Amino acid sequence: MKKTYNRQWATDNRLWKFLLLLLMFNVQCSMFNVAHAQIGEQRNVFSLGANAGVVLNSVDFDPTIKQKMHVGPSLGLSLKYMCEKYFTTYCALYTELNYTQLGWKEDIRSLQGERLEDSYSRNVSYLQLPIFARLAWGKEQRGLQFFFQAGPQIGICIGDSDKRSAVWTTDEQGVPSRPNNVVAQYDLDIERKFDYGIAGGIGLEYNSPVGHFILEGRYYYGLGDMFGNSKKDPFARSANGAIHIKMAYLLDLKH
């Protein structure tokens, strides 16, 4: 049975998610207002460095497309500003400017559900800017900290490419054989270059005399679609969902 979509519901659903995004940013601003009010022990430490890692991404399509995890690189610059210690909690703003390769990799099966020799993947490259409110607990100078961070993320698509196998199973009309007859993605260009969503993660930071060493796991939930989502478009949703595994190294610039 062909799936039908409630696109008005999808629009309303994204509206409250976008409001949540704005609320999270407002919480970040409030955190720094608290810092300036000097409720806790004020800090003024800027740290700058670099980060690198891998990203496991899939695209949330509606109607669905069966996928494997798309694996791509992520690397860029990191900036941390620690503003306050409140009891045992260290409050900071953490942001990055990254080149990240997202996209999807299909798990292609026949109309009968059997795996085919066909293969298809799309690489979609972004410049991304996450802005996180960060809370950490542990050693401030020499030792280990555990941290949690969350906030909004925006990105801009700077290019894409696809790769398909030489074997390409089609029916008598030349249409690719797929279980739910979803094939529009093969011929669509990335229509919406701007991407936005919510990200959050946990990690460990080792603070040493020679810098800060960070290991983090992060999840990004995309709210923006890469393809059009009107009633005339083939997809009601086409948003990224990514797991980041990252390492970073930072040096203090100012105490």
Secondary structure, DSSP 8 states (H G I E B T S, - for coil): ------HHHHHHHHHHHHHHHHHHHHHHHHHHHHHHTTSSEEEEEEEEEEEEEEEEEEEEEES---EE-EEEEEEEEEEEEEEEEETTEEEEEEEEEEEEEEEEEE--B-TTS-B-S--EEEEEEEEEEEEEEEEEEE-SSSEEEEEEEEEEEEEEEEEEEEEE-S---B-TTS-B--TT---GGGT------EEEEEEEEEEEEEEETTEEEEEEEEEEEE-S-SS--STTSS-SEEEEEEEEEEEEEEEEEE-
